[in-house]
Structure formats: structure tokens, C-alpha cells
Amino acid sequence: MSHEPRRAGRHFLQIPGPTPVPERILAAMSRQILDHRGLEFQKLGQRVLAGIKTIFKTKGPVFIFPASGTGAWESALTNTLSPGDKVLMCETGQFAVLWAVMAKRLGLDAEVIPTDWRTAAEASVIEKRLREDKAHAIKAVCVVHNETSTGCRTRIDEVRKALDSAKHPALLMVDTISGLACADLRHDEWGIDVTISGSQKGMMLPPGLSFTAVSAKALDAAKTAKLAKSYFAWDDMTSNNATGFFPYTPATGLLYGLAEAIDMINDEGLENVFARHERLAEATRRAVTAWGFEIQCRDPKYYSPAVTTVMMPEGHNADAYRKIVLDNFNMSLGTGLNKIAGKAFRIGHLGDTNELTVLGALTGVEMGFELAGVPHKKGGVLAAMQYIAETAAKPVKAAAE
Ligand SMILES: *Cc1c(COP(=O)(O)O)cnc(C)c1O
């Protein structure tokens, strides 16, 4: 049997999800299994079903399916659409690609707006296409809020305005699997019909839960939608959730963790959580720029607060570099996906992350360049340190002795 030698200290899991799980959540989940039809569970069910709404900024229902985020994609599409329906999608990166593949597999007519993978979904392009669609053949507009492969964040408020200006009745579906609890998301205010997320990114939980926030309009569409669904059907969830229960065995351990995660986020304050992500993302970008590397996201307007995708210089393989970082510094960086495989790597700065986590990660990144012989300028970590120190809360000066 092969045996890896022990590595001291903690592993730096700096991929853009799954993210490290805080001790408080690990402790909350470390419990004996309970009867999911009993009174004790009912209290937990009611607590998480109410609590999760605060994270989505919605008063409407949020379904919690035991599934990865991909399951929530499926629940969004199958509950609201019928075979052959046209959906307008925007290829912002690999996750948008995968969602479109799913739509086609399910028998939908997915029309995909391309991008060069260095920008977000452009509201103006969506609006133009919607205006052309005079017959309202497009039944849904599907966009990824935080494109985890490229580090580009779509402005969902602008996409909403695009639908309104075009006076188009399509449903608006938003994947915020890696955006939730990192970047502001207002399900109700932005008129989103289905918002999709998962547990293992900004929510700081292990993988295994998916979330689907739905509008009244989406629930209405569900009454006539004809795509086949069973496990992910909303009606069974709605009737059971009304009393805090689930139609089948829920992931009870993860729900204890979820209750704790919601408390932690609300204790810190959701807006403070966003501000923390924005600040750590800016520190990361300053390091990348100081090293002389290009950020995959071309337009600062669309910078992601959750992940920074870094383009490798020509002739240097990002995965060979990542291996050197892992072997030497026990840190996992995110790989480049699909057409940027080998050409880019990703630094995750989402979830339970603070100043020194990010600085520690950036230190490993910078030393990794040195060890891998990747040409770079010095001073990236220094630039990040300066920014973090400059933007630190100034302590109230201690009273003179
Ligand atoms: C992680 C991710 C997914 C896939 O979620 P799974 O939980 O792996 O199924 C989809 N979309 C985005 C934007 C993601 O970050």
C-alpha cells in the first residue's frame, strides 16, 4: 500500500469551490442522525427554509435539493419549460457551456450568444436579441452570475433592465452557484425568476446541497411546463416544505451545517461579507498585475469578487506550474477549464477567507513562479499587502496614558 508522508500544517484549498469549511460548521454537522419525519427535524427544516431566503434576498420559496449545483440547473429548466422551447444563453465560460449542454440534452432549443471568455454576459447584446424576437419564441434567458472559469461577473441588474426595455416576457434564470454570499444578489428586487446555487462555494459548506429560489412567475410557468421531471419536481417540495419537511430523505447533516452557515453570514452581515470579498479580490488582482500577468477578465466592470483567473505567459503550462505549487507549498490552485486549459489558473478567494489566507496563498503563487521558472516581476505579494494594510479598519487611537 502506498503511503504519502504527512504534510504539516493545513492544506491551502484555494480553488474556487469547494472551499474550506469553517470549524463552526464542521462542529454543527458533527451530530447523530435524526428522524427526518420527527418534530426535531421539523424545527431544523423550518429554520433553514426561512433562513436561506435572507441570503437570496427573497420572500419567495427556496427549494433545497440534496444535489450538487448541477441538480438545481436541471430543476430550473425542467420545472418551467416544455420540449423544444427556445432558451437564450450566453457563453461566458465553461459553466455556461455545461448549462447549455444540459438544456440541449433535455430537449430545449438553446441559442447561445458567444463571448471570447474574457467578459461577462452583455446586457445590450441580450436586449438586441430580445427585441428581434417579436414573436416571443424565447421562453427563458439564462445567465451565469459569477462565471467561475473566467472570473467574470455578469451585472444581473442590467440584464433585468434589458428584458424590461425589450418588453420581453421570458423568464430570467441566474446561476449564482459561485456568486452566492460573495457578490450581491437580489432575487426579488432584480426580478429573477429562478436563482440557482450550491453549498460548496461562498456558502462554506461541503458539496451536496443545491438551492433554487423561484418567483411567482416561475411557479406559474411550472403549472404548464411539460419537460419530464420527478426527483427535482417543485410541487412535491412545495407541499412538503410548507410544514418544514421534504418529500424524501433530506441531507440532514448538511442542513445542520446550513443553519450554522446562515447564522455566520448574518452575524457578519451579508453586506460585510460582500465587502470582504471585494477587498480580497482587489488585493489579489493587485498582486497579479504587479507580477506582470494578465487577468482573464478584460473589463474591470466585470471583475469577480470570488475568483481571479490568471493568464500564464506564452510557453508556460499552467498545470505544470500548479503541480509545483502543490508539491512545494501544499496549496491547490484552480485549473484552467476547457479552452483555457493549461493556459490559465485560478485563485479562489471566496467563502471563509480572510486577509492572511489570501496573502498566504499569494505568497505560494509568487514563490511558485520562481520555482517553475515562470518569468514575472517581483512585488506582487507586497502590492497586495500594501492594499490590505491601506484599507484596514483604522483602530480607534488608544487614550494617552
Ligand atoms: C461549481 C459551479 C457549477 C457546478 O456546480 P456543481 O455543484 O459542481 O454541480 C455550475 N455553475 C457555476 C457558476 C459553478 O461555479
The ligand as an SDF file (V2000), in Angstrom:
LIG
                    3D

 15 15  0  0  0  0  0  0  0  0999 V2000
  -19.4040   24.9990   -9.4260 C   0  0  0  0  0  0  0  0  0  0  0  0
  -20.3000   25.5890  -10.4540 C   0  0  0  0  0  0  0  0  0  0  0  0
  -21.2680   24.8290  -11.1260 C   0  0  0  0  0  0  0  0  0  0  0  0
  -21.3920   23.3560  -10.9530 C   0  0  0  0  0  0  0  0  0  0  0  0
  -21.8430   23.0520   -9.6950 O   0  0  0  0  0  0  0  0  0  0  0  0
  -21.7270   21.5680   -9.1040 P   0  0  0  0  0  0  0  0  0  0  0  0
  -22.0360   21.7700   -7.6680 O   0  0  0  0  0  0  0  0  0  0  0  0
  -20.3250   21.1210   -9.3900 O   0  0  0  0  0  0  0  0  0  0  0  0
  -22.7340   20.7470   -9.8010 O   0  0  0  0  0  0  0  0  0  0  0  0
  -22.0890   25.4740  -12.0150 C   0  0  0  0  0  0  0  0  0  0  0  0
  -22.0050   26.8000  -12.2310 N   0  0  0  0  0  0  0  0  0  0  0  0
  -21.0750   27.5470  -11.6190 C   0  0  0  0  0  0  0  0  0  0  0  0
  -21.0150   29.0010  -11.9190 C   0  0  0  0  0  0  0  0  0  0  0  0
  -20.2080   26.9650  -10.7160 C   0  0  0  0  0  0  0  0  0  0  0  0
  -19.2750   27.7170  -10.0980 O   0  0  0  0  0  0  0  0  0  0  0  0
  1  2  1  0
  2  3  1  0
  2 14  2  0
  3  4  1  0
  3 10  2  0
  4  5  1  0
  5  6  1  0
  6  7  2  0
  6  8  1  0
  6  9  1  0
 10 11  1  0
 11 12  2  0
 12 13  1  0
 12 14  1  0
 14 15  1  0
M  END
$$$$
